[in-house]
Amino acid sequence: MDPAQLQWSARTRAIQAGRPHGPGEPINQAIVGVSTYRAGAERVYSRGDSTPTWEALEEAVGSLEDGEATAFASGMAAISSVLAGWPVGSRIAAPKDCYQGVTALLTNGIANGLWSVTWLEPDDTATWIDAAADHDLLWLESPTNPLLVVSDLPNILNAARDSAAVTVVDNTFATPLGQQPLNLGADIVVHSATKFLGGHSDLLAGVAVTRSAEHLQRLRQARTLHGGTPGMLEAYLVTRGIRTLPLRLAAAQESAQTLAERLAAHPGVIGVRFPGLPDHPQHTLAASFMSGFGAMVSFEVSDAATADRVCAATSLITHATSLGGVESTFERRAAVPGQEHLPPGLIRLSVGCESVSDLWGDLKAALDSATMTQSRGSSR
Ligand SMILES: *Cc1c(COP(=O)(O)O)cnc(C)c1O
C-alpha cells in the first residue's frame, strides 16, 4: 500500500485502500474471473496464486486492521484455516460464550482427538492470563456473540505477548473500526466478512489478518491446501461494502445506543446487553479501548413464547438469523440448534441503517402487543 495511506484516517482508508493506481486503470479493481494463468510467469493457478480481486479485498481489510489479510470463502473457512495450523494435541482456551459455529468446530475437534479446549468466562481476565502460560492458543471473541460480553483484550493480549500462546481475536462484532486487536498485541484477527464488512446480507466471505510472516504463510498455505477460497464476485462485493462501512457503522451504532436505552426502559424487557449502556458490566472497560460500542443489542423478555411473539410481530425488523446488514434483523437465540443453554427469552438484534424512529416504532409495537398477550394470558 502507498505509505501515504497509513497517515489517513480509517474512514478514508476504507474508501481508498485496495484500488489500482496506474494512469488509465479503472478506479475499482475489476472482477477478474480466473482459475489459471498463462504459463511463463509467477502466477499459475488461482487457488494457490491468488487473484487481483481477492488482493484488493485483502489490501482494504489489511489497511483497516493494520496487518496482512488473507481472504476466505466464509468466516468459518477463515477460522478453520487458522485452526488447521496447530499440531494435534494443542491446548486451546476459548470463551464459554462465542459464535456457535466456533464452539461446534472446537467441540468436533475434541471428539476427533485433535486438541483439548479449556472453556473460560470471557470476562474472567485472570483465568485468561493464567491460560496464556499453559495453552498453545487463546481464542478470543469480543464482544461475544450473542451475550455481548467484553473481554479485557488489552490486558489479556499483553500478558500473552510474553508467552508462547498464540492469540486470535474474532473481531466480527466490533469491526476494525471499533477495535484493532493487532494493535493491542493479538497475533491473528478473524472476521466473518459476511456480516458488517460486506454489510448487505448478500454473500458469505471471511478474512484472517496478521503481522507475522510465519502466520501469513500458514494461512495462505491452509487456503491453498483446504481450498477455502473466496468467490470473485463475493470478494468484489465485500470490497465495495467496506467503502461504506464507516458510514453504515456510525449510523447503526448511534441507533443501537438509542434502541438499547429505550428497550431498557420498556416494562416488557427484563434485561438489555449493550456495551454502550452505563450499567453494562464492562462498559468502562469497553470505553477504554474500543472506539464504538457496535450495532448489536441483545435483550431479554420474560420467556421463550413472549420472545417468539415479539419476533413474529414486527413489520420492519426482519425475523432472520445473521447480522451486520443495512437491514435490521433479530432472532431468539436459544431457538438456534446448539444455543439452547442461552436465556430462553433472549433476542439478538442487529441494528441496521433504517431510521431509528421507524425501528423503535416497530419494536415498541411488537413488544407492547407481545407482552400484553402475556399479561392477559397470565391473569386467566
Ligand atoms: C457469523 C460469524 C462467524 C462465521 O462466519 P460465516 O461467514 O458465517 O462463516 C464467525 N464469528 C462470528 C462472531 C460470527 O458472527
The ligand as an SDF file (V2000), in Angstrom:
LIG
                    3D

 15 15  0  0  0  0  0  0  0  0999 V2000
  -21.1790  -15.3400   11.5520 C   0  0  0  0  0  0  0  0  0  0  0  0
  -19.9950  -15.4060   12.4400 C   0  0  0  0  0  0  0  0  0  0  0  0
  -18.9310  -16.2720   12.1550 C   0  0  0  0  0  0  0  0  0  0  0  0
  -18.9640  -17.2450   10.9860 C   0  0  0  0  0  0  0  0  0  0  0  0
  -18.9030  -16.6050    9.7710 O   0  0  0  0  0  0  0  0  0  0  0  0
  -19.5460  -17.2030    8.3930 P   0  0  0  0  0  0  0  0  0  0  0  0
  -19.2450  -16.1300    7.4350 O   0  0  0  0  0  0  0  0  0  0  0  0
  -20.9890  -17.4370    8.6640 O   0  0  0  0  0  0  0  0  0  0  0  0
  -18.8320  -18.4810    8.1100 O   0  0  0  0  0  0  0  0  0  0  0  0
  -17.8280  -16.2390   12.9880 C   0  0  0  0  0  0  0  0  0  0  0  0
  -17.7820  -15.4240   14.0610 N   0  0  0  0  0  0  0  0  0  0  0  0
  -18.7880  -14.5990   14.3800 C   0  0  0  0  0  0  0  0  0  0  0  0
  -18.6700  -13.7280   15.5840 C   0  0  0  0  0  0  0  0  0  0  0  0
  -19.9330  -14.5610   13.5890 C   0  0  0  0  0  0  0  0  0  0  0  0
  -20.9420  -13.7380   13.9200 O   0  0  0  0  0  0  0  0  0  0  0  0
  1  2  1  0
  2  3  1  0
  2 14  2  0
  3  4  1  0
  3 10  2  0
  4  5  1  0
  5  6  1  0
  6  7  2  0
  6  8  1  0
  6  9  1  0
 10 11  1  0
 11 12  2  0
 12 13  1  0
 12 14  1  0
 14 15  1  0
M  END
$$$$
